[in-house]
């Protein structure tokens, strides 16, 4: 029914998919973040990193602009902005 996979599972790090992002991208406001890491958990590409406490950022080489991080943020500390 389905054809074979073109790439192996877990190969997203090799295939930078951000080049076909929607017209929007997340902007991390860094104002009211409580460090819950829900944005990291929900991201289907795993491209959100929070190496410093309550300071998160996105690797736009992989972000597709789905907006799940902004939608799920309990403090609304992530906004979706137009790609420039």
PDB file of N, CA, C and O in Angstrom:
ATOM      1  N   UNK A   1       0.817  -1.183   0.000  1.00  0.00           N
ATOM      2  CA  UNK A   1       0.000   0.000   0.000  1.00  0.00           C
ATOM      3  C   UNK A   1       0.868   1.256   0.000  1.00  0.00           C
ATOM      4  O   UNK A   1       0.642   2.159  -0.805  1.00  0.00           O
ATOM      5  N   UNK A   2       1.845   1.323   0.881  1.00  0.00           N
ATOM      6  CA  UNK A   2       2.736   2.472   0.938  1.00  0.00           C
ATOM      7  C   UNK A   2       4.074   2.093   0.334  1.00  0.00           C
ATOM      8  O   UNK A   2       4.538   0.961   0.467  1.00  0.00           O
ATOM      9  N   UNK A   3       4.683   3.063  -0.334  1.00  0.00           N
ATOM     10  CA  UNK A   3       5.997   2.828  -0.923  1.00  0.00           C
ATOM     11  C   UNK A   3       7.074   2.818   0.144  1.00  0.00           C
ATOM     12  O   UNK A   3       6.811   3.167   1.295  1.00  0.00           O
ATOM     13  N   UNK A   4       8.269   2.429  -0.220  1.00  0.00           N
ATOM     14  CA  UNK A   4       9.360   2.403   0.761  1.00  0.00           C
ATOM     15  C   UNK A   4       9.741   3.820   1.196  1.00  0.00           C
ATOM     16  O   UNK A   4       9.562   4.784   0.452  1.00  0.00           O
ATOM     17  N   UNK A   5      10.269   3.921   2.413  1.00  0.00           N
ATOM     18  CA  UNK A   5      10.724   5.217   2.899  1.00  0.00           C
ATOM     19  C   UNK A   5      11.940   5.672   2.111  1.00  0.00           C
ATOM     20  O   UNK A   5      12.802   4.863   1.768  1.00  0.00           O
ATOM     21  N   UNK A   6      12.010   6.947   1.828  1.00  0.00           N
ATOM     22  CA  UNK A   6      13.134   7.489   1.072  1.00  0.00           C
ATOM     23  C   UNK A   6      14.342   7.681   1.987  1.00  0.00           C
ATOM     24  O   UNK A   6      15.480   7.497   1.556  1.00  0.00           O
ATOM     25  N   UNK A   7      14.103   8.048   3.233  1.00  0.00           N
ATOM     26  CA  UNK A   7      15.183   8.241   4.199  1.00  0.00           C
ATOM     27  C   UNK A   7      14.921   7.381   5.418  1.00  0.00           C
ATOM     28  O   UNK A   7      13.783   7.004   5.697  1.00  0.00           O
ATOM     29  N   UNK A   8      15.975   7.077   6.135  1.00  0.00           N
ATOM     30  CA  UNK A   8      15.837   6.287   7.348  1.00  0.00           C
ATOM     31  C   UNK A   8      15.226   7.143   8.450  1.00  0.00           C
ATOM     32  O   UNK A   8      15.403   8.361   8.476  1.00  0.00           O
ATOM     33  N   UNK A   9      14.518   6.504   9.343  1.00  0.00           N
ATOM     34  CA  UNK A   9      13.951   7.206  10.489  1.00  0.00           C
ATOM     35  C   UNK A   9      15.072   7.820  11.318  1.00  0.00           C
ATOM     36  O   UNK A   9      16.144   7.233  11.460  1.00  0.00           O
ATOM     37  N   UNK A  10      14.815   9.004  11.864  1.00  0.00           N
ATOM     38  CA  UNK A  10      15.802   9.680  12.682  1.00  0.00           C
ATOM     39  C   UNK A  10      16.868  10.418  11.897  1.00  0.00           C
ATOM     40  O   UNK A  10      17.896  10.797  12.458  1.00  0.00           O
ATOM     41  N   UNK A  11      16.641  10.628  10.611  1.00  0.00           N
ATOM     42  CA  UNK A  11      17.644  11.295   9.780  1.00  0.00           C
ATOM     43  C   UNK A  11      17.396  12.788   9.631  1.00  0.00           C
ATOM     44  O   UNK A  11      18.022  13.433   8.789  1.00  0.00           O
ATOM     45  N   UNK A  12      16.494  13.352  10.434  1.00  0.00           N
ATOM     46  CA  UNK A  12      16.163  14.774  10.273  1.00  0.00           C
ATOM     47  C   UNK A  12      17.348  15.683  10.542  1.00  0.00           C
ATOM     48  O   UNK A  12      17.394  16.796  10.018  1.00  0.00           O
ATOM     49  N   UNK A  13      18.316  15.238  11.349  1.00  0.00           N
ATOM     50  CA  UNK A  13      19.492  16.069  11.594  1.00  0.00           C
ATOM     51  C   UNK A  13      20.337  16.227  10.333  1.00  0.00           C
ATOM     52  O   UNK A  13      21.056  17.214  10.183  1.00  0.00           O
ATOM     53  N   UNK A  14      20.249  15.263   9.438  1.00  0.00           N
ATOM     54  CA  UNK A  14      20.997  15.346   8.183  1.00  0.00           C
ATOM     55  C   UNK A  14      20.245  16.124   7.113  1.00  0.00           C
ATOM     56  O   UNK A  14      20.854  16.652   6.183  1.00  0.00           O
ATOM     57  N   UNK A  15      18.932  16.197   7.243  1.00  0.00           N
ATOM     58  CA  UNK A  15      18.090  16.836   6.233  1.00  0.00           C
ATOM     59  C   UNK A  15      17.487  18.114   6.796  1.00  0.00           C
ATOM     60  O   UNK A  15      16.434  18.081   7.433  1.00  0.00           O
ATOM     61  N   UNK A  16      18.144  19.222   6.566  1.00  0.00           N
ATOM     62  CA  UNK A  16      17.656  20.498   7.106  1.00  0.00           C
ATOM     63  C   UNK A  16      16.356  20.875   6.412  1.00  0.00           C
ATOM     64  O   UNK A  16      16.338  21.239   5.236  1.00  0.00           O
ATOM     65  N   UNK A  17      15.279  20.779   7.166  1.00  0.00           N
ATOM     66  CA  UNK A  17      13.947  20.929   6.591  1.00  0.00           C
ATOM     67  C   UNK A  17      13.353  22.317   6.760  1.00  0.00           C
ATOM     68  O   UNK A  17      12.243  22.573   6.293  1.00  0.00           O
ATOM     69  N   UNK A  18      14.071  23.214   7.419  1.00  0.00           N
ATOM     70  CA  UNK A  18      13.557  24.555   7.647  1.00  0.00           C
ATOM     71  C   UNK A  18      13.393  25.375   6.383  1.00  0.00           C
ATOM     72  O   UNK A  18      12.709  26.398   6.394  1.00  0.00           O
ATOM     73  N   UNK A  19      14.009  24.942   5.293  1.00  0.00           N
ATOM     74  CA  UNK A  19      13.911  25.702   4.042  1.00  0.00           C
ATOM     75  C   UNK A  19      12.504  25.684   3.465  1.00  0.00           C
ATOM     76  O   UNK A  19      12.187  26.510   2.610  1.00  0.00           O
ATOM     77  N   UNK A  20      11.665  24.779   3.903  1.00  0.00           N
ATOM     78  CA  UNK A  20      10.278  24.776   3.428  1.00  0.00           C
ATOM     79  C   UNK A  20       9.303  25.085   4.562  1.00  0.00           C
ATOM     80  O   UNK A  20       8.212  24.520   4.643  1.00  0.00           O
ATOM     81  N   UNK A  21       9.736  26.010   5.443  1.00  0.00           N
ATOM     82  CA  UNK A  21       8.909  26.486   6.550  1.00  0.00           C
ATOM     83  C   UNK A  21       7.702  27.258   6.017  1.00  0.00           C
ATOM     84  O   UNK A  21       7.731  27.792   4.908  1.00  0.00           O
ATOM     85  N   UNK A  22       6.649  27.308   6.820  1.00  0.00           N
ATOM     86  CA  UNK A  22       5.490  28.129   6.474  1.00  0.00           C
ATOM     87  C   UNK A  22       5.926  29.596   6.498  1.00  0.00           C
ATOM     88  O   UNK A  22       7.109  29.873   6.695  1.00  0.00           O
ATOM     89  N   UNK A  23       5.034  30.509   6.311  1.00  0.00           N
ATOM     90  CA  UNK A  23       5.381  31.938   6.317  1.00  0.00           C
ATOM     91  C   UNK A  23       5.660  32.464   7.719  1.00  0.00           C
ATOM     92  O   UNK A  23       6.050  33.620   7.877  1.00  0.00           O
ATOM     93  N   UNK A  24       5.466  31.633   8.734  1.00  0.00           N
ATOM     94  CA  UNK A  24       5.636  32.070  10.115  1.00  0.00           C
ATOM     95  C   UNK A  24       6.779  31.323  10.795  1.00  0.00           C
ATOM     96  O   UNK A  24       7.118  30.196  10.433  1.00  0.00           O
ATOM     97  N   UNK A  25       7.362  31.989  11.795  1.00  0.00           N
ATOM     98  CA  UNK A  25       8.379  31.335  12.612  1.00  0.00           C
ATOM     99  C   UNK A  25       8.196  31.789  14.054  1.00  0.00           C
ATOM    100  O   UNK A  25       7.685  32.883  14.294  1.00  0.00           O
ATOM    101  N   UNK A  26       8.606  30.959  15.022  1.00  0.00           N
ATOM    102  CA  UNK A  26       8.416  31.335  16.421  1.00  0.00           C
ATOM    103  C   UNK A  26       9.414  32.397  16.876  1.00  0.00           C
ATOM    104  O   UNK A  26      10.577  32.401  16.471  1.00  0.00           O
ATOM    105  N   UNK A  27       8.928  33.288  17.723  1.00  0.00           N
ATOM    106  CA  UNK A  27       9.777  34.295  18.344  1.00  0.00           C
ATOM    107  C   UNK A  27       9.648  34.096  19.856  1.00  0.00           C
ATOM    108  O   UNK A  27       8.568  34.250  20.426  1.00  0.00           O
ATOM    109  N   UNK A  28      10.752  33.758  20.479  1.00  0.00           N
ATOM    110  CA  UNK A  28      10.770  33.517  21.915  1.00  0.00           C
ATOM    111  C   UNK A  28      10.977  34.856  22.616  1.00  0.00           C
ATOM    112  O   UNK A  28      12.043  35.461  22.502  1.00  0.00           O
ATOM    113  N   UNK A  29       9.960  35.317  23.337  1.00  0.00           N
ATOM    114  CA  UNK A  29       9.982  36.641  23.941  1.00  0.00           C
ATOM    115  C   UNK A  29      10.905  36.732  25.156  1.00  0.00           C
ATOM    116  O   UNK A  29      11.429  37.806  25.453  1.00  0.00           O
ATOM    117  N   UNK A  30      11.106  35.633  25.850  1.00  0.00           N
ATOM    118  CA  UNK A  30      12.000  35.568  27.012  1.00  0.00           C
ATOM    119  C   UNK A  30      11.578  36.531  28.131  1.00  0.00           C
ATOM    120  O   UNK A  30      12.432  37.073  28.832  1.00  0.00           O
ATOM    121  N   UNK A  31      10.282  36.742  28.299  1.00  0.00           N
ATOM    122  CA  UNK A  31       9.792  37.654  29.339  1.00  0.00           C
ATOM    123  C   UNK A  31       9.152  36.905  30.501  1.00  0.00           C
ATOM    124  O   UNK A  31       9.526  37.107  31.657  1.00  0.00           O
ATOM    125  N   UNK A  32       8.191  36.043  30.196  1.00  0.00           N
ATOM    126  CA  UNK A  32       7.419  35.383  31.239  1.00  0.00           C
ATOM    127  C   UNK A  32       7.665  33.876  31.316  1.00  0.00           C
ATOM    128  O   UNK A  32       6.899  33.158  31.960  1.00  0.00           O
ATOM    129  N   UNK A  33       8.713  33.395  30.673  1.00  0.00           N
ATOM    130  CA  UNK A  33       8.999  31.962  30.620  1.00  0.00           C
ATOM    131  C   UNK A  33       9.191  31.396  32.030  1.00  0.00           C
ATOM    132  O   UNK A  33       9.898  31.977  32.854  1.00  0.00           O
ATOM    133  N   UNK A  34       8.551  30.256  32.290  1.00  0.00           N
ATOM    134  CA  UNK A  34       8.687  29.594  33.587  1.00  0.00           C
ATOM    135  C   UNK A  34       9.559  28.341  33.482  1.00  0.00           C
ATOM    136  O   UNK A  34       9.739  27.625  34.467  1.00  0.00           O
ATOM    137  N   UNK A  35      10.093  28.078  32.302  1.00  0.00           N
ATOM    138  CA  UNK A  35      10.993  26.942  32.117  1.00  0.00           C
ATOM    139  C   UNK A  35      10.311  25.589  32.146  1.00  0.00           C
ATOM    140  O   UNK A  35      10.934  24.603  32.542  1.00  0.00           O
ATOM    141  N   UNK A  36       9.057  25.507  31.743  1.00  0.00           N
ATOM    142  CA  UNK A  36       8.316  24.242  31.789  1.00  0.00           C
ATOM    143  C   UNK A  36       8.759  23.260  30.700  1.00  0.00           C
ATOM    144  O   UNK A  36       8.500  22.061  30.811  1.00  0.00           O
ATOM    145  N   UNK A  37       9.411  23.746  29.668  1.00  0.00           N
ATOM    146  CA  UNK A  37       9.934  22.947  28.557  1.00  0.00           C
ATOM    147  C   UNK A  37       8.853  22.287  27.711  1.00  0.00           C
ATOM    148  O   UNK A  37       9.125  21.329  26.987  1.00  0.00           O
ATOM    149  N   UNK A  38       7.628  22.797  27.803  1.00  0.00           N
ATOM    150  CA  UNK A  38       6.549  22.247  26.977  1.00  0.00           C
ATOM    151  C   UNK A  38       6.839  22.486  25.501  1.00  0.00           C
ATOM    152  O   UNK A  38       6.497  21.652  24.663  1.00  0.00           O
ATOM    153  N   UNK A  39       7.465  23.616  25.171  1.00  0.00           N
ATOM    154  CA  UNK A  39       7.791  23.911  23.777  1.00  0.00           C
ATOM    155  C   UNK A  39       8.768  22.873  23.221  1.00  0.00           C
ATOM    156  O   UNK A  39       8.637  22.434  22.079  1.00  0.00           O
ATOM    157  N   UNK A  40       9.744  22.488  24.040  1.00  0.00           N
ATOM    158  CA  UNK A  40      10.704  21.469  23.618  1.00  0.00           C
ATOM    159  C   UNK A  40      10.024  20.118  23.440  1.00  0.00           C
ATOM    160  O   UNK A  40      10.347  19.364  22.522  1.00  0.00           O
ATOM    161  N   UNK A  41       9.088  19.824  24.319  1.00  0.00           N
ATOM    162  CA  UNK A  41       8.404  18.530  24.288  1.00  0.00           C
ATOM    163  C   UNK A  41       7.498  18.393  23.078  1.00  0.00           C
ATOM    164  O   UNK A  41       7.445  17.325  22.469  1.00  0.00           O
ATOM    165  N   UNK A  42       6.782  19.454  22.718  1.00  0.00           N
ATOM    166  CA  UNK A  42       5.788  19.373  21.643  1.00  0.00           C
ATOM    167  C   UNK A  42       6.395  19.504  20.253  1.00  0.00           C
ATOM    168  O   UNK A  42       5.776  19.079  19.278  1.00  0.00           O
ATOM    169  N   UNK A  43       7.582  20.075  20.134  1.00  0.00           N
ATOM    170  CA  UNK A  43       8.177  20.333  18.818  1.00  0.00           C
ATOM    171  C   UNK A  43       8.405  19.029  18.049  1.00  0.00           C
ATOM    172  O   UNK A  43       9.172  18.176  18.497  1.00  0.00           O
ATOM    173  N   UNK A  44       7.750  18.866  16.903  1.00  0.00           N
ATOM    174  CA  UNK A  44       7.898  17.624  16.147  1.00  0.00           C
ATOM    175  C   UNK A  44       9.290  17.456  15.529  1.00  0.00           C
ATOM    176  O   UNK A  44       9.680  16.338  15.192  1.00  0.00           O
ATOM    177  N   UNK A  45      10.021  18.519  15.379  1.00  0.00           N
ATOM    178  CA  UNK A  45      11.365  18.442  14.802  1.00  0.00           C
ATOM    179  C   UNK A  45      12.464  18.418  15.854  1.00  0.00           C
ATOM    180  O   UNK A  45      13.625  18.167  15.529  1.00  0.00           O
ATOM    181  N   UNK A  46      12.113  18.677  17.115  1.00  0.00           N
ATOM    182  CA  UNK A  46      13.109  18.683  18.175  1.00  0.00           C
ATOM    183  C   UNK A  46      14.146  19.774  18.001  1.00  0.00           C
ATOM    184  O   UNK A  46      15.310  19.592  18.357  1.00  0.00           O
ATOM    185  N   UNK A  47      13.728  20.914  17.451  1.00  0.00           N
ATOM    186  CA  UNK A  47      14.685  21.977  17.133  1.00  0.00           C
ATOM    187  C   UNK A  47      14.691  23.113  18.154  1.00  0.00           C
ATOM    188  O   UNK A  47      15.312  24.149  17.915  1.00  0.00           O
ATOM    189  N   UNK A  48      14.011  22.934  19.285  1.00  0.00           N
ATOM    190  CA  UNK A  48      14.014  23.949  20.336  1.00  0.00           C
ATOM    191  C   UNK A  48      14.979  23.504  21.423  1.00  0.00           C
ATOM    192  O   UNK A  48      14.945  22.361  21.878  1.00  0.00           O
ATOM    193  N   UNK A  49      15.833  24.421  21.826  1.00  0.00           N
ATOM    194  CA  UNK A  49      16.855  24.126  22.821  1.00  0.00           C
ATOM    195  C   UNK A  49      16.744  25.121  23.958  1.00  0.00           C
ATOM    196  O   UNK A  49      16.458  26.299  23.743  1.00  0.00           O
ATOM    197  N   UNK A  50      16.970  24.645  25.153  1.00  0.00           N
ATOM    198  CA  UNK A  50      16.956  25.511  26.333  1.00  0.00           C
ATOM    199  C   UNK A  50      18.161  25.227  27.203  1.00  0.00           C
ATOM    200  O   UNK A  50      18.033  24.658  28.287  1.00  0.00           O
ATOM    201  N   UNK A  51      19.324  25.620  26.731  1.00  0.00           N
ATOM    202  CA  UNK A  51      20.555  25.301  27.449  1.00  0.00           C
ATOM    203  C   UNK A  51      20.748  26.164  28.688  1.00  0.00           C
ATOM    204  O   UNK A  51      21.361  25.720  29.658  1.00  0.00           O
ATOM    205  N   UNK A  52      20.242  27.368  28.670  1.00  0.00           N
ATOM    206  CA  UNK A  52      20.324  28.262  29.828  1.00  0.00           C
ATOM    207  C   UNK A  52      18.938  28.336  30.453  1.00  0.00           C
ATOM    208  O   UNK A  52      17.937  28.356  29.737  1.00  0.00           O
ATOM    209  N   UNK A  53      18.869  28.376  31.769  1.00  0.00           N
ATOM    210  CA  UNK A  53      17.584  28.364  32.467  1.00  0.00           C
ATOM    211  C   UNK A  53      16.619  29.419  31.913  1.00  0.00           C
ATOM    212  O   UNK A  53      16.942  30.605  31.857  1.00  0.00           O
ATOM    213  N   UNK A  54      15.441  28.966  31.510  1.00  0.00           N
ATOM    214  CA  UNK A  54      14.355  29.808  30.998  1.00  0.00           C
ATOM    215  C   UNK A  54      14.750  30.648  29.786  1.00  0.00           C
ATOM    216  O   UNK A  54      14.143  31.689  29.531  1.00  0.00           O
ATOM    217  N   UNK A  55      15.753  30.211  29.047  1.00  0.00           N
ATOM    218  CA  UNK A  55      16.143  30.878  27.808  1.00  0.00           C
ATOM    219  C   UNK A  55      16.106  29.837  26.695  1.00  0.00           C
ATOM    220  O   UNK A  55      16.998  28.995  26.589  1.00  0.00           O
ATOM    221  N   UNK A  56      15.082  29.901  25.880  1.00  0.00           N
ATOM    222  CA  UNK A  56      14.902  28.923  24.825  1.00  0.00           C
ATOM    223  C   UNK A  56      15.101  29.576  23.466  1.00  0.00           C
ATOM    224  O   UNK A  56      14.842  30.767  23.295  1.00  0.00           O
ATOM    225  N   UNK A  57      15.555  28.804  22.522  1.00  0.00           N
ATOM    226  CA  UNK A  57      15.690  29.284  21.150  1.00  0.00           C
ATOM    227  C   UNK A  57      15.432  28.133  20.196  1.00  0.00           C
ATOM    228  O   UNK A  57      15.399  26.968  20.591  1.00  0.00           O
ATOM    229  N   UNK A  58      15.254  28.479  18.949  1.00  0.00           N
ATOM    230  CA  UNK A  58      14.899  27.518  17.916  1.00  0.00           C
ATOM    231  C   UNK A  58      15.975  27.487  16.849  1.00  0.00           C
ATOM    232  O   UNK A  58      16.498  28.531  16.461  1.00  0.00           O
ATOM    233  N   UNK A  59      16.307  26.302  16.375  1.00  0.00           N
ATOM    234  CA  UNK A  59      17.229  26.158  15.245  1.00  0.00           C
ATOM    235  C   UNK A  59      16.378  26.227  13.973  1.00  0.00           C
ATOM    236  O   UNK A  59      15.710  25.259  13.610  1.00  0.00           O
ATOM    237  N   UNK A  60      16.413  27.366  13.313  1.00  0.00           N
ATOM    238  CA  UNK A  60      15.542  27.591  12.161  1.00  0.00           C
ATOM    239  C   UNK A  60      15.939  26.776  10.937  1.00  0.00           C
ATOM    240  O   UNK A  60      15.211  26.770   9.944  1.00  0.00           O
ATOM    241  N   UNK A  61      17.068  26.093  10.985  1.00  0.00           N
ATOM    242  CA  UNK A  61      17.437  25.193   9.894  1.00  0.00           C
ATOM    243  C   UNK A  61      16.488  23.995   9.853  1.00  0.00           C
ATOM    244  O   UNK A  61      16.379  23.325   8.827  1.00  0.00           O
ATOM    245  N   UNK A  62      15.800  23.726  10.968  1.00  0.00           N
ATOM    246  CA  UNK A  62      14.898  22.580  11.057  1.00  0.00           C
ATOM    247  C   UNK A  62      13.447  22.960  11.320  1.00  0.00           C
ATOM    248  O   UNK A  62      12.553  22.155  11.059  1.00  0.00           O
ATOM    249  N   UNK A  63      13.187  24.153  11.826  1.00  0.00           N
ATOM    250  CA  UNK A  63      11.829  24.585  12.172  1.00  0.00           C
ATOM    251  C   UNK A  63      10.962  24.718  10.925  1.00  0.00           C
ATOM    252  O   UNK A  63      11.365  25.327   9.934  1.00  0.00           O
ATOM    253  N   UNK A  64       9.756  24.135  10.990  1.00  0.00           N
ATOM    254  CA  UNK A  64       8.814  24.215   9.869  1.00  0.00           C
ATOM    255  C   UNK A  64       7.739  25.270  10.086  1.00  0.00           C
ATOM    256  O   UNK A  64       6.908  25.497   9.206  1.00  0.00           O
ATOM    257  N   UNK A  65       7.745  25.920  11.251  1.00  0.00           N
ATOM    258  CA  UNK A  65       6.771  26.975  11.509  1.00  0.00           C
ATOM    259  C   UNK A  65       5.381  26.464  11.818  1.00  0.00           C
ATOM    260  O   UNK A  65       4.397  27.134  11.507  1.00  0.00           O
ATOM    261  N   UNK A  66       5.278  25.291  12.423  1.00  0.00           N
ATOM    262  CA  UNK A  66       3.966  24.705  12.696  1.00  0.00           C
ATOM    263  C   UNK A  66       3.190  25.476  13.768  1.00  0.00           C
ATOM    264  O   UNK A  66       1.959  25.458  13.768  1.00  0.00           O
ATOM    265  N   UNK A  67       3.893  26.149  14.678  1.00  0.00           N
ATOM    266  CA  UNK A  67       3.237  26.954  15.697  1.00  0.00           C
ATOM    267  C   UNK A  67       2.789  26.200  16.933  1.00  0.00           C
ATOM    268  O   UNK A  67       2.143  26.784  17.804  1.00  0.00           O
ATOM    269  N   UNK A  68       3.113  24.920  17.034  1.00  0.00           N
ATOM    270  CA  UNK A  68       2.702  24.156  18.210  1.00  0.00           C
ATOM    271  C   UNK A  68       3.326  24.703  19.479  1.00  0.00           C
ATOM    272  O   UNK A  68       2.679  24.721  20.526  1.00  0.00           O
ATOM    273  N   UNK A  69       4.569  25.148  19.405  1.00  0.00           N
ATOM    274  CA  UNK A  69       5.242  25.687  20.592  1.00  0.00           C
ATOM    275  C   UNK A  69       4.514  26.918  21.120  1.00  0.00           C
ATOM    276  O   UNK A  69       4.305  27.048  22.326  1.00  0.00           O
ATOM    277  N   UNK A  70       4.132  27.812  20.230  1.00  0.00           N
ATOM    278  CA  UNK A  70       3.426  29.034  20.632  1.00  0.00           C
ATOM    279  C   UNK A  70       2.032  28.720  21.159  1.00  0.00           C
ATOM    280  O   UNK A  70       1.566  29.345  22.112  1.00  0.00           O
ATOM    281  N   UNK A  71       1.378  27.763  20.542  1.00  0.00           N
ATOM    282  CA  UNK A  71       0.027  27.398  20.948  1.00  0.00           C
ATOM    283  C   UNK A  71       0.018  26.763  22.338  1.00  0.00           C
ATOM    284  O   UNK A  71      -0.912  26.983  23.114  1.00  0.00           O
ATOM    285  N   UNK A  72       1.041  25.981  22.655  1.00  0.00           N
ATOM    286  CA  UNK A  72       1.055  25.240  23.904  1.00  0.00           C
ATOM    287  C   UNK A  72       1.665  26.011  25.073  1.00  0.00           C
ATOM    288  O   UNK A  72       1.447  25.643  26.227  1.00  0.00           O
ATOM    289  N   UNK A  73       2.415  27.061  24.802  1.00  0.00           N
ATOM    290  CA  UNK A  73       3.097  27.802  25.872  1.00  0.00           C
ATOM    291  C   UNK A  73       2.081  28.333  26.879  1.00  0.00           C
ATOM    292  O   UNK A  73       1.213  29.124  26.513  1.00  0.00           O
ATOM    293  N   UNK A  74       2.174  27.903  28.166  1.00  0.00           N
ATOM    294  CA  UNK A  74       1.181  28.337  29.151  1.00  0.00           C
ATOM    295  C   UNK A  74       1.279  29.822  29.497  1.00  0.00           C
ATOM    296  O   UNK A  74       0.313  30.399  29.995  1.00  0.00           O
ATOM    297  N   UNK A  75       2.407  30.439  29.248  1.00  0.00           N
ATOM    298  CA  UNK A  75       2.589  31.858  29.551  1.00  0.00           C
ATOM    299  C   UNK A  75       2.497  32.744  28.311  1.00  0.00           C
ATOM    300  O   UNK A  75       2.662  33.961  28.399  1.00  0.00           O
ATOM    301  N   UNK A  76       2.233  32.135  27.159  1.00  0.00           N
ATOM    302  CA  UNK A  76       2.140  32.878  25.885  1.00  0.00           C
ATOM    303  C   UNK A  76       3.413  33.702  25.656  1.00  0.00           C
ATOM    304  O   UNK A  76       3.354  34.852  25.220  1.00  0.00           O
ATOM    305  N   UNK A  77       4.557  33.091  25.959  1.00  0.00           N
ATOM    306  CA  UNK A  77       5.849  33.754  25.833  1.00  0.00           C
ATOM    307  C   UNK A  77       6.503  33.476  24.477  1.00  0.00           C
ATOM    308  O   UNK A  77       7.654  33.844  24.245  1.00  0.00           O
ATOM    309  N   UNK A  78       5.758  32.827  23.595  1.00  0.00           N
ATOM    310  CA  UNK A  78       6.230  32.563  22.234  1.00  0.00           C
ATOM    311  C   UNK A  78       5.178  33.105  21.274  1.00  0.00           C
ATOM    312  O   UNK A  78       3.995  32.787  21.389  1.00  0.00           O
ATOM    313  N   UNK A  79       5.617  33.914  20.341  1.00  0.00           N
ATOM    314  CA  UNK A  79       4.717  34.439  19.303  1.00  0.00           C
ATOM    315  C   UNK A  79       5.171  33.927  17.952  1.00  0.00           C
ATOM    316  O   UNK A  79       6.356  33.672  17.734  1.00  0.00           O
ATOM    317  N   UNK A  80       4.230  33.781  17.063  1.00  0.00           N
ATOM    318  CA  UNK A  80       4.565  33.425  15.679  1.00  0.00           C
ATOM    319  C   UNK A  80       4.653  34.737  14.897  1.00  0.00           C
ATOM    320  O   UNK A  80       3.723  35.544  14.915  1.00  0.00           O
ATOM    321  N   UNK A  81       5.773  34.939  14.215  1.00  0.00           N
ATOM    322  CA  UNK A  81       5.959  36.162  13.433  1.00  0.00           C
ATOM    323  C   UNK A  81       6.198  35.796  11.977  1.00  0.00           C
ATOM    324  O   UNK A  81       6.621  34.686  11.654  1.00  0.00           O
ATOM    325  N   UNK A  82       5.914  36.763  11.103  1.00  0.00           N
ATOM    326  CA  UNK A  82       6.118  36.553   9.662  1.00  0.00           C
ATOM    327  C   UNK A  82       7.600  36.423   9.343  1.00  0.00           C
ATOM    328  O   UNK A  82       8.445  37.120   9.904  1.00  0.00           O
ATOM    329  N   UNK A  83       7.885  35.515   8.432  1.00  0.00           N
ATOM    330  CA  UNK A  83       9.251  35.328   7.953  1.00  0.00           C
ATOM    331  C   UNK A  83       9.686  36.580   7.218  1.00  0.00           C
ATOM    332  O   UNK A  83       8.921  37.132   6.427  1.00  0.00           O
ATOM    333  N   UNK A  84      10.898  37.032   7.466  1.00  0.00           N
ATOM    334  CA  UNK A  84      11.387  38.241   6.816  1.00  0.00           C
ATOM    335  C   UNK A  84      12.251  37.913   5.633  1.00  0.00           C
ATOM    336  O   UNK A  84      12.751  38.817   4.964  1.00  0.00           O
TER     337      UNK A  84
END
